[in-house]
Amino acid sequence: MMTVRTLISQWPKPAMTEFARDLGVNWMQAHQWRLRNNIPAEYWPTLVSAAKRRGVKGITLAALAEAYAQRARKSKPAADRQTARVG
C-alpha cells in the first residue's frame, strides 16, 4: 500500500527538501504530512505533475484516491465495516 512516507522516499535526495519544493510548501509542512500520512487533496494535482516531471512511477490521481480509500477502510472499526456491507 502506498503511504506518504514511501511516496516521498521516491523523490531524489534530499527527498523531503525536493518533495516540499516541488509541491510549493516548506520543509516542515511536508514533514508533518509524512508524520500524519496525509497529503491534502488540493495538493494532489501538483503532486501528480511533479511525479511525472521527476519520473516517479505510479503516482496518479486514481492511485492516490485508492490509497486513501484503503487507509479509510482500514481505520474503520470492524463493526462499522460489517454494518456498511449489510445495509
NORRA-V296701 format. One record per backbone hydrogen bond with DSSP energy under -1.0 kcal/mol. NH is the residue of the N-H (numbers start at 1). CO is the residue of the C=O. If there is no record, write none. Layout:
[[NH/CO] [NH/CO]]
This chain:
[[7/3] [8/4] [9/5] [10/7] [11/8] [18/14] [19/15] [20/16] [21/17] [22/18] [23/19] [25/20] [30/26] [31/27] [32/28] [33/29] [34/30] [35/31] [36/32] [37/33] [38/33] [43/40] [44/41] [47/43] [48/44] [49/45] [50/46] [51/47] [52/48] [53/49] [54/50] [56/51] [64/60] [65/61] [66/62] [67/63] [68/64] [69/65] [70/66] [71/67] [72/68] [73/69] [74/70] [75/71] [81/77] [82/78] [83/79] [84/80] [85/81] [86/82] [87/83]]
